[in-house]
Amino acid sequence: MTELAGSNPGVLHFLCNIKKKYDDKGYSDIYFEVILSTLKKNNIHGNKIWMLYKDVCKEKEDNLYTIMNALLLGFVTKDQVTFAIDNREQGIDLSAIKQAVSQTMN
């Protein structure tokens, strides 16, 4: 987590909070590990993590997990997510992504 947060203690705190929420809900560590590994694989770190969560995911952990799954499933590309981060969610249709991920995962 420290590597992903970079020099941003707020992002580290944010990641720790997500981990704690997942632990409190009794989720397997795999859910959190998917988020971390997908962020790392797609070179999303530091402030970009916060911008992804705040601007693209509308400050909802479920939306963050959906975006991570969409990256893994190929529904969105790293470039699309990076563009959305840099342009306050432009280029990403979160509702369509949620629907596609949901249909695939069910």
C-alpha positions, 0 to 999 in steps of 0.5 A: 500500500505504501508504494501505491500511495507514494508520498501522499499520506492521505491516499495511504489513509484512504487505502487503509480505510478501504481495507478496514471496511472490507475486514469489518464486512468479513470480506476475503482479503482477495477483494482488497488485493484485486484493487491493489494489484489492478491499481499497480498493474495500471500504474494508478498511484498517489494522487491518481488513486484519490482522483479516481475515487473522488471524481470517477467513482463518486466516492463509492468503494463499490464503484472503485471495485467495479472500475477495477473489475472492468479493467480486468475484464477488458471493458475499459482500458488503462488509457480510458481510466487515465483520461477519466482521472485527468478529465474528471470522469469524462470518457467513462460511462460508469452506469454502462460499465456497472451493467456490463460487469454485473452481467459478466459476474452473475 
